[in-house]
Amino acid sequence: MLKAQLRQLVDREPFEPFRIRLVNGDVHDIFHPQNVAVQKTLIHVSPPDQNWFIFPINKIASVESLFADFTGELTKHEAP
């Protein structure tokens, strides 16, 4: 389920930046769809000015929008 949601976020037109928060507390901000690849069980993140990261989808704690909603809160979706 989370894999399908991530693919929707990456393919969304227009693209909206989002944050992936891992269970260990690490965060990865995705500002461009070219900087992330969703595979069967892995996520590849390659920011243009940093090292690249690969991690299992099942290590994602939440996915959050980087656009604040009207109350100033970030939209947060907990991983199942």
Residue pairs with C-beta under 8 A, 6 or more apart in sequence:
1 80
2 57
2 60
2 63
2 79
2 80
3 38
3 40
3 57
5 63
5 77
6 36
6 38
6 43
6 57
6 63
7 38
9 16
9 18
9 30
9 63
10 30
10 33
10 36
10 38
11 33
15 32
15 33
16 65
16 66
16 67
17 29
17 30
17 31
17 65
17 66
17 67
18 29
18 30
18 63
18 64
18 65
18 66
19 27
19 28
19 29
19 30
19 63
19 64
19 65
19 66
19 74
20 27
20 28
20 30
20 43
20 45
20 60
20 62
20 63
21 27
21 60
21 61
21 62
21 63
21 64
22 28
22 55
22 59
22 60
22 61
23 59
23 60
23 61
24 59
28 45
28 47
28 53
29 47
29 66
30 36
30 45
31 47
31 66
32 48
35 45
35 46
35 47
35 48
36 43
36 44
36 45
36 46
37 43
37 44
37 46
38 57
41 56
41 57
41 58
42 54
42 55
42 56
42 57
43 54
43 55
43 56
43 57
43 60
44 52
44 53
44 54
45 52
45 53
45 54
45 55
46 52
46 53
60 79
61 78
61 79
62 76
62 77
62 78
62 79
63 76
63 77
63 79
64 74
64 75
64 76
64 77
65 74
65 75
65 76
66 74
67 75
68 74
69 75
